[in-house]
Amino acid sequence: MGLPAIQNQTQKLSCPRLPLAVYREVSAHLRQVTEVEASLIVRPTQHDPQAKFDYYQSQVAALQIQYGEAITDKEKARVTEILDYYAQRYSPWEVIS
């Protein structure tokens, strides 16, 4: 879909309204690919008494994907397929720099 080609060894992606359970599912799905490690970056919990709670805001700030140096083109394509699957069902991924 709209994701850039894998160029760095680490990539951070966000989908602002994606529920925690789905982030966990994506992470688990990605970890099944050889040479790929995925983890979740939790959103900081800073209490602001003036802020309104948003039920639709994800508890996760980003999905961090780390690629091994020996990752193949086939494995890269599989990662793209997985991410596209979730992007089509929820909303597009945003690359975090």
Protein Blocks (a to p, Z undefined) as FASTA:
>chain_A
ZZccdfbfbdcdddfklcfklmmmmmmmmmmpghiacddddddddddfkbccdfkbcfbf
bdcddddfklcfklmmmmmmmmmmmmmmmmccdddZZ
